[in-house]
Amino acid sequence: MTRIWLITGASSGFGRALAEAALAAGDTVVGAARHPDALAELAAAHPGRVDPVRLDVTDTAAIEPAVGDVIARHGRIDVLVNNAGRTHVGAFEETTDAELRDLFDLHVFGPAALVRAVLPHLRARRSGAIVQMSSMGGQMSFAGFSAYSGTKFALEGMSEGLADEVREFGIKVLIVEPGAFRTALFETGRAGASDDTGVYAKVAETRAAVEGGDGSQPGDPAKAAALILAALDAEQTPLHLPLGDDAVTAVLTQLDAVRADIAAWEKRTRATDFD
């Protein structure tokens, strides 16, 4: 049976690559974007199988009506992909409350509202999948990405709990953790940045890497999209899916570092129970 996909941020990057992969598999894509006209060419190439929808995921009041409209038109949603997002560079000290709240609205509260809106329909059918586009920064972080990673850590923690809750209903949850892929994430004008105080040398290195890295990232979004579809179709869909050589190396290195910290203090930390 063909699937109905609801993909946020579908006009570019991973969203566009996933839309194209789903269409190649014979499925139908509801592409949500702030500027749905960017999907006009894709819709023309696939008559009746691409439904562009105007949606800003930070407008949480608009999410439930939008999901209701999609289900009214298509009958169901089989796969929700929370993909809309952007990067942000800035030292922890430099990042303002407003910048932090904007990022959480985009990467946490918007996706949470979409899950709440879609989940009753998935539960009723006892099937479906939720794909949470995170980042290798959802497993580890470094100078300049504290705010961005904070949102992705939050998304991943919520998604792990969600996966445990919905498993009994036959619903899959897949957390995708890409490294550096050739998308518009680092594109000038789209990558957010806090005011640079010039205090933190490592943050300056990160800023330079972001500013100079657009267009040279090693990851291929089309290959990533194909692997995401394969993971969803697998009998045992993984909960975490790091994508790219850099992401796999970074996540494994982080896990080793966490294990080393725990092991170094294990005897004393285990001894903190009441006698």
Number of C-alpha atoms within 10 A of each C-alpha: 5 11 17 24 26 29 26 29 25 30 24 18 18 27 26 23 21 27 27 22 21 20 19 12 13 14 17 24 27 21 27 26 23 16 15 17 14 15 20 14 10 20 17 11 10 16 9 10 17 24 22 23 22 14 19 18 28 20 13 18 11 14 22 16 12 17 17 15 13 18 15 10 10 12 12 20 24 20 23 24 25 27 25 26 19 17 18 25 24 26 25 15 12 18 19 14 9 9 17 18 15 14 23 21 19 22 27 24 20 20 26 18 19 23 22 12 17 23 20 11 18 23 15 9 15 15 18 24 22 26 21 25 24 28 23 25 22 24 21 20 19 12 17 26 21 21 23 24 22 21 23 27 21 15 22 25 12 13 21 15 10 16 18 12 11 18 13 12 14 14 22 22 25 24 24 23 23 24 23 22 23 20 20 17 22 23 18 12 9 13 15 17 18 17 11 15 12 10 11 15 11 13 21 19 13 18 20 11 12 18 13 13 14 17 13 11 13 13 18 16 21 18 14 21 21 17 16 21 14 12 16 19 10 10 8 9 16 14 17 16 21 23 25 20 13 16 21 17 14 19 20 14 13 15 13 12 12 11 12 12 11 12 12 10 10 12 10 9 11 8 9 8 6 4 4
